[in-house]
Amino acid sequence: MFHINEFKKLSGVSVRTLRYYDKIGLLKPVAKTEGGHRLYTNTELKKLQQIQFLKTIGFQLSEIKMMLESEEWDWSNSLMKQLSYVISEKDRLSKIEMSLRELINGIAIDGEEFRIKKIMDLYNNTTVA
């Protein structure tokens, strides 16, 4: 069994996060010492790796909890929905990137050239009264 500080080092997750996961019932320690220190095993380490992976691909902690608790969870459907979400986010971020590049390089707005550098120069040359 691993004390929480050992578990933290093995997992790379902060003690604060582990306490929070315990509080919300996402990752409970296998036991506690007489002093109240949380104890974990390799089973909890594997579960934490699953949690971290699901977080990385964009699932919310509440969703992850349901996914891991349910023996009948439709993993295929969940992953397909998550893929759709990731694709839509990628498209949204691409549009933001394009807008930023246009602003940096200069675009025409209502027939007038609009450059972020021009705005910053105006801002920097303005004295505050």
Secondary structure as GFF3:
##gff-version 3
##sequence-region A 1 129
A	DSSP	beta_strand	2	3	.	.	.	ID=ss1
A	DSSP	alpha_helix	4	11	.	.	.	ID=ss2
A	DSSP	alpha_helix	15	23	.	.	.	ID=ss3
A	DSSP	beta_strand	31	32	.	.	.	ID=ss4
A	DSSP	beta_strand	38	40	.	.	.	ID=ss5
A	DSSP	alpha_helix	42	56	.	.	.	ID=ss6
A	DSSP	alpha_helix	61	69	.	.	.	ID=ss7
A	DSSP	alpha_helix	75	105	.	.	.	ID=ss8
A	DSSP	beta_strand	107	109	.	.	.	ID=ss9
A	DSSP	beta_strand	112	114	.	.	.	ID=ss10
A	DSSP	alpha_helix	116	125	.	.	.	ID=ss11
###
